[in-house]
Amino acid sequence: MILHMCGRAEWPPQGDDYRAESLEVEGFVHCSDYGTVHLPANALFSGRTDLVLLVIDPARLTASVKWERPVVGPPDGPWFPHVYGPINPDAVVDVIDFPPGADGTFTLPAVLANP
């Protein structure tokens, strides 16, 4: 499974498929895996309280997924899954609230850490 963070108001999509802003700007939807989701969350969304995680089954996606290095970060850092097209709703197998901790930082939700 791969994960995508978005605001609660962005899911479910208003149209047929989910289109993150990055799809239009960068050509892909940013995703993470269970071990790295806290990295972009803390770098970009510290303290934000309206996030959810879309749990996506890559086998159900109609768009291709490529694992790539982030543009910013150490060259030996983790790679991230990028979805090169909209996310079809039937590929999303769960939606999980993703609140920060009391200190404003994010960690993997217990429901994903201990399935």
N, C-alpha and C positions, 0 to 999 in steps of 0.2 A: 504494500500500500504506500501511497505518497500522500502528502498533506499540502493543502493550500489555505493560507490565512486570508480572511476577508471580514469586512464589517457585517454584523448581523443583518443589517438592512439590505445587503447585497445578495443575500440568499434567501429563498430561491430566486432564480433569475426572472426578469420580467418577460423575456422572450423565450425562445426555444432552448438556447444554450447559454451558459455563463461565459461572459467575456470580461476578463479583468482589464483594467486600463493598460496594463503592461503589454497586452496582446496587440493593442493598436500602436503603442509607442515603441516597443522593443521587438514585437513579432512573436512573443511567447508569453505563457502564463508561468510565473515563478511558483515553484513548489519546493518542498523539503521532504526529508524522511524523518522517522521518529527521533533519530539521534542528532539531527541538526535544526529542527524547527525552532528551537529557542534562540539560535544565533540571529537570524533575520528579525525575529520578533523583538528581541532586546535591542538590536541595532536601530530598528526603524519605528517600533511601536511602543516603546517603554511607557508604561502607565496607562495605555489605552485600555478601556474596559468593555468595548463593544465587539471584540473579535470572536470569531468562530473558526474552527478548523474543519475544512471539508476533507473527509477521508475518501480518497479516490483509488479505485481499482484500475491500475493502468491497462489491464487486459480488456476492460470495458470501454476505454476511450476510443473515440473515432479519430482523434488527432494523434500524431506521433509524439513520443517522449524521448528526449535526449538528455543524458547526464553530462553536465558541463561545469567547468570552473566558473565561479563568479568573476565579473569584470574587476571588481575591487576585492582585495584580500590576498593572503599569502599564496604564492604559487603552489605550495605543497598542501594547501588547505582542502577542505572537503568539496566535493562536487555536488551539484544540486540538479534535481530533475526539472526540466523545462518542457512544458506542453506547448507544442507548436500548432495551436488552433484552439477553438473554443472548447469548453468542457461540457460534454453532453450530460444532462442531469442523471441519467441512469448509471453513469460511472461513479457517482457519489454514493457510497454505501453507508455513510454516517455523517452527521454534523454534530460537532462537539463544542460546547462553550469553552472559550480560551481566555479566562480572566488572568490578570497578573497577580502575583503574590502581594502580600502586604507592603513589600518594599518596592513594588512597581515592576519587578522583573518577571519574566516568563520561564516556566519549566514545562516539560512534557506532562500533560494531564494524567492523573493516576489511572484513569480508565484505559489509556493507551499504554501506559507503562506496565500495567498488570491486567492484560486482557482476560 
